[in-house]
Amino acid sequence: MPPEDAYLVLFRRIPVLATLLDQEGCFIDVSDAWVRRTGYTRDALRGARPEDIATEHSARRIREELRPCFRRTGRLDNVPVEFRTTDGSTLELLVTSTAEFDAGGLFLHSLSVFTELSDGARLERRYRGLYHATPAMLHTIDPEGRLTDVSDHWLERLGYAREEVLGRSILEFMTDASRQPLVGRLREIISEGDFRNVPRQMVTKGGEVRDVLLSSHTERDARQAAVRTLVASKDVTERNRAEARLKEAYGEIARLKEELERERDYLREEVRVSMNLGRIVGGSPALQAMLARIEAVADTP
């Protein structure tokens, strides 16, 4: 039996729900367990895409979030999806996908393995819905600093759609000044652990700079390696602008105060000169010039 055929037989017989997809995201093959659990035969699936048999919500998520993210990163980890079986029931699954390449770096196929949702996974899914809806700027990054999830408010503040950001490095959304100290050190910084109220500058899709304070919490595995980091951002742009305007106003007040003090001292000197030379009567330019000279040397020997 050729190695390719042996591999195909092995793939079909593995006792897990598994699929192979081509570069266009269409089914190439599925495991026997997938056929038994979903009811779809290989012939029925050939040329179809996962979203064709997914629930409406999952189909939209596959198109708008998961596929763009997978194309950027080549991987998905324990992402919840729902499929419709041939008997009309809904199958709730977690999918882990990885891209396979040949020795020359050309894409071969993507391998996806599915597990059915446990009660804990269902809670995780509910948490995900709350995460998206919370009125706060939240984003989650993997150990490499790539975005794996963002809240709706984060997207609203920065002007992006979810499919535009997932899988991209968080550094891509920072100003040069905020990004440069992190280049080459992001993984190390993430692994170091939590931080509080770190100032950074983010850039909206339209190019506007937003001042934020970042606080994070890193989740770790049994070996204490970073798994993912949840980051909360507080937009302080308006506060900083108000403080800058106030500082500018204080500076203007100080400048005016100094100017008034100089004017006061000048007027005092004028009064003193007038009092000292008040007995000399005359307003001609020559007399005024002479009086000025007299005043200049009056206190000298």
C-alpha positions as CSV (number, residue, x, y, z in Angstrom):
1,M,0.0,0.0,0.0
2,P,1.5,3.4,-0.9
3,P,2.4,5.6,2.0
4,E,-0.3,8.2,1.1
5,D,-3.0,5.5,1.1
6,A,-1.8,4.1,4.5
7,Y,-1.9,7.6,5.9
8,L,-5.5,8.1,4.6
9,V,-6.6,4.8,6.1
10,L,-5.0,5.7,9.4
11,F,-6.6,9.2,9.4
12,R,-10.1,7.8,8.7
13,R,-9.8,5.2,11.5
14,I,-8.6,7.5,14.3
15,P,-11.3,7.4,17.1
16,V,-11.8,11.2,17.1
17,L,-13.8,13.7,15.1
18,A,-11.4,15.0,12.5
19,T,-11.4,16.8,9.1
20,L,-9.0,17.7,6.4
21,L,-9.6,21.0,4.5
22,D,-7.9,22.3,1.4
23,Q,-6.5,25.8,0.8
24,E,-10.0,27.1,0.0
25,G,-11.4,25.7,3.2
26,C,-13.3,22.9,1.5
27,F,-13.5,19.4,2.9
28,I,-10.9,16.9,1.5
29,D,-11.7,14.1,3.9
30,V,-13.2,13.3,7.3
31,S,-12.7,10.6,9.9
32,D,-15.1,7.7,10.3
33,A,-16.0,9.1,13.8
34,W,-17.0,12.3,12.1
35,V,-19.3,10.5,9.7
36,R,-20.9,8.5,12.4
37,R,-21.5,11.5,14.7
38,T,-22.7,14.0,12.2
39,G,-24.4,11.7,9.7
40,Y,-22.7,13.4,6.7
41,T,-20.9,11.0,4.2
42,R,-17.7,11.9,2.6
43,D,-19.4,12.2,-0.8
44,A,-21.9,14.7,0.7
45,L,-19.2,16.9,2.1
46,R,-16.7,16.9,-0.8
47,G,-16.5,20.4,-2.1
48,A,-18.5,21.9,0.8
49,R,-17.2,24.1,3.6
50,P,-17.6,23.8,7.3
51,E,-19.9,26.9,7.4
52,D,-22.3,25.1,5.0
53,I,-23.2,22.7,7.8
54,A,-22.7,25.0,10.7
55,T,-25.4,26.9,12.6
56,E,-26.1,30.4,11.4
57,H,-24.1,32.0,14.3
58,S,-21.1,29.6,13.9
59,A,-21.2,30.0,10.1
60,R,-20.9,33.8,10.4
61,R,-18.1,33.4,13.0
62,I,-16.2,31.0,10.8
63,R,-16.3,33.5,7.9
64,E,-15.7,36.7,9.8
65,E,-13.3,35.6,12.6
66,L,-11.9,32.1,12.5
67,R,-10.9,31.8,8.9
68,P,-9.1,35.3,8.8
69,C,-7.4,34.4,12.1
70,F,-6.3,31.0,10.8
71,R,-4.9,32.4,7.6
72,R,-2.7,34.8,9.7
73,T,-1.5,32.4,12.3
74,G,-2.0,28.9,10.9
75,R,-3.6,27.7,14.1
76,L,-6.8,27.7,16.2
77,D,-6.9,26.4,19.7
78,N,-10.1,25.0,21.4
79,V,-12.5,27.4,19.6
80,P,-16.2,26.7,20.1
81,V,-18.3,25.9,17.0
82,E,-21.7,24.4,16.3
83,F,-22.7,22.1,13.5
84,R,-26.1,20.8,12.4
85,T,-26.3,17.0,12.1
86,T,-28.3,15.3,9.4
87,D,-31.0,14.5,11.9
88,G,-31.5,18.2,12.7
89,S,-29.8,18.3,16.1
90,T,-27.0,20.7,17.0
91,L,-23.5,19.5,17.8
92,E,-21.5,21.7,20.1
93,L,-17.8,21.3,19.6
94,L,-14.4,22.7,20.4
95,V,-12.0,22.8,17.4
96,T,-8.2,22.8,17.3
97,S,-6.8,23.3,13.8
98,T,-3.3,23.5,12.4
99,A,-1.9,24.1,8.9
100,E,0.3,21.5,7.3
101,F,3.0,22.4,4.8
102,D,5.4,20.4,2.6
103,A,9.2,20.5,2.7
104,G,9.2,23.5,0.4
105,G,6.8,25.5,2.6
106,L,3.8,25.0,0.3
107,F,0.4,24.6,2.0
108,L,-0.9,21.0,1.9
109,H,-4.1,21.1,4.0
110,S,-5.4,22.0,7.4
111,L,-6.1,19.3,10.0
112,S,-8.9,19.9,12.5
113,V,-9.7,17.9,15.5
114,F,-13.0,18.3,17.4
115,T,-14.1,17.5,20.9
116,E,-17.7,17.7,22.2
117,L,-18.4,20.5,24.7
118,S,-18.3,19.7,28.4
119,D,-20.3,21.6,31.0
120,G,-17.2,23.6,31.7
121,A,-16.8,24.4,28.0
122,R,-20.4,25.6,27.9
123,L,-19.6,28.0,30.7
124,E,-16.6,29.1,28.8
125,R,-18.8,29.9,25.8
126,R,-21.2,31.9,28.0
127,Y,-18.2,33.8,29.4
128,R,-17.1,34.6,25.9
129,G,-20.5,36.2,25.2
130,L,-20.2,38.3,28.3
131,Y,-16.6,39.2,27.4
132,H,-17.7,40.5,24.0
133,A,-20.6,42.5,25.4
134,T,-18.9,44.1,28.4
135,P,-18.7,47.9,28.2
136,A,-14.9,47.9,28.6
137,M,-11.9,47.8,26.3
138,L,-10.6,44.2,26.6
139,H,-8.3,42.2,24.4
140,T,-6.7,38.8,24.8
141,I,-3.3,37.8,23.4
142,D,-1.4,34.6,23.1
143,P,2.2,34.2,24.3
144,E,3.5,35.7,21.1
145,G,1.4,38.8,21.5
146,R,-1.2,38.0,18.8
147,L,-4.8,38.9,19.4
148,T,-7.0,36.0,20.0
149,D,-10.1,37.9,21.1
150,V,-11.3,41.4,21.7
151,S,-14.4,43.0,23.2
152,D,-17.0,44.9,21.1
153,H,-16.1,48.1,23.0
154,W,-12.4,47.6,22.0
155,L,-13.4,47.4,18.4
156,E,-15.7,50.4,18.7
157,R,-13.0,52.6,20.2
158,L,-10.4,51.7,17.6
159,G,-12.7,51.5,14.7
160,Y,-12.1,47.9,13.5
161,A,-14.2,44.9,12.7
162,R,-13.3,41.7,14.6
163,E,-12.1,39.8,11.5
164,E,-9.6,42.6,10.8
165,V,-7.7,42.2,14.1
166,L,-7.7,38.6,15.2
167,G,-4.4,36.9,14.7
168,R,-2.5,40.2,14.3
169,S,0.2,41.3,16.8
170,I,-1.0,43.9,19.4
171,L,2.1,45.9,18.4
172,E,0.4,46.7,15.1
173,F,-2.1,48.9,16.9
174,M,0.4,51.0,18.9
175,T,2.2,54.1,17.9
176,D,5.9,53.9,17.1
177,A,6.8,55.4,20.4
178,S,4.9,52.8,22.3
179,R,5.9,49.9,20.0
180,Q,9.7,50.4,19.8
181,P,10.5,49.5,23.4
182,L,8.5,46.2,23.0
183,V,9.9,45.0,19.7
184,G,11.9,41.8,20.3
185,R,10.9,41.7,24.0
186,L,7.1,41.1,23.8
187,R,7.2,37.4,24.6
188,E,9.5,38.0,27.5
189,I,7.3,40.8,28.9
190,I,4.2,38.6,28.6
191,S,5.9,35.8,30.4
192,E,7.0,38.1,33.3
193,G,3.4,38.3,34.5
194,D,0.8,40.9,35.4
195,F,1.1,44.7,35.2
196,R,-1.0,47.6,36.3
197,N,-1.8,51.0,34.6
198,V,1.1,51.0,32.1
199,P,0.7,54.0,29.8
200,R,0.7,53.2,26.1
201,Q,-0.6,54.9,22.9
202,M,-3.0,53.1,20.5
203,V,-3.8,54.1,17.0
204,T,-7.4,53.9,15.6
205,K,-8.1,52.6,12.1
206,G,-8.6,56.3,11.1
207,G,-5.1,57.2,12.4
208,E,-6.2,59.0,15.6
209,V,-3.9,58.4,18.6
210,R,-5.6,57.3,21.9
211,D,-3.8,57.4,25.3
212,V,-4.6,54.3,27.3
213,L,-3.6,52.7,30.6
214,L,-3.1,48.9,30.3
215,S,-3.6,46.3,33.1
216,S,-3.2,42.6,32.5
217,H,-3.5,39.1,34.0
218,T,-1.7,36.1,32.5
219,E,-3.1,32.6,32.7
220,R,-0.5,29.8,33.1
221,D,-0.4,26.1,32.6
222,A,0.8,23.5,35.1
223,R,4.4,24.3,34.2
224,Q,3.7,28.0,34.8
225,A,4.2,28.8,31.1
226,A,2.0,31.6,29.8
227,V,-1.1,30.4,28.0
228,R,-2.9,33.7,27.3
229,T,-3.0,37.2,28.7
230,L,-6.2,39.2,29.3
231,V,-5.6,42.9,29.0
232,A,-7.9,45.7,30.1
233,S,-7.4,49.2,28.6
234,K,-8.6,52.4,30.1
235,D,-8.9,55.3,27.6
236,V,-7.5,58.4,29.2
237,T,-7.2,60.5,26.1
238,E,-9.7,63.1,27.1
239,R,-8.3,63.3,30.6
240,N,-4.8,63.8,29.3
241,R,-5.9,66.4,26.9
242,A,-7.7,68.3,29.7
243,E,-4.6,68.1,31.9
244,A,-2.5,69.4,29.0
245,R,-4.9,72.3,28.5
246,L,-4.9,73.1,32.2
247,K,-1.1,73.0,32.3
248,E,-1.0,75.3,29.3
249,A,-3.4,77.7,31.1
250,Y,-1.3,77.6,34.2
251,G,1.8,78.4,32.1
252,E,-0.1,81.4,30.4
253,I,-1.1,82.6,33.9
254,A,2.5,82.5,35.1
255,R,3.6,84.3,32.0
256,L,1.0,87.0,32.5
257,K,1.9,87.3,36.2
258,E,5.6,87.8,35.3
259,E,4.7,90.4,32.7
260,L,2.5,92.3,35.2
261,E,5.2,92.2,37.7
262,R,7.7,93.7,35.2
263,E,5.1,96.4,34.3
264,R,4.5,97.1,38.0
265,D,8.2,97.6,38.6
266,Y,8.5,99.8,35.6
267,L,5.6,102.0,36.8
268,R,7.1,102.2,40.3
269,E,10.4,103.4,38.8
270,E,8.5,106.0,36.7
271,V,6.7,107.3,39.8
272,R,10.0,107.5,41.7
273,V,11.7,109.5,38.9
274,S,8.7,111.8,38.6
275,M,8.8,112.5,42.4
276,N,12.6,113.1,42.4
277,L,12.6,115.5,39.5
278,G,9.2,117.0,40.0
279,R,10.6,120.6,40.5
280,I,12.1,120.8,37.0
281,V,9.4,122.0,34.7
282,G,9.4,121.3,30.9
283,G,8.4,118.9,28.3
284,S,10.8,119.3,25.4
285,P,12.6,116.2,24.1
286,A,16.0,117.7,25.0
287,L,14.9,118.3,28.6
288,Q,13.4,114.9,28.9
289,A,16.7,113.3,27.6
290,M,18.7,115.4,30.0
291,L,16.5,114.3,32.9
292,A,17.0,110.6,31.9
293,R,20.7,111.1,32.0
294,I,20.5,112.8,35.4
295,E,18.5,109.9,36.8
296,A,21.0,107.4,35.3
297,V,23.9,108.9,37.2
298,A,22.2,110.2,40.3
299,D,23.3,107.4,42.5
300,T,26.9,107.1,41.2
301,P,29.9,108.9,42.8
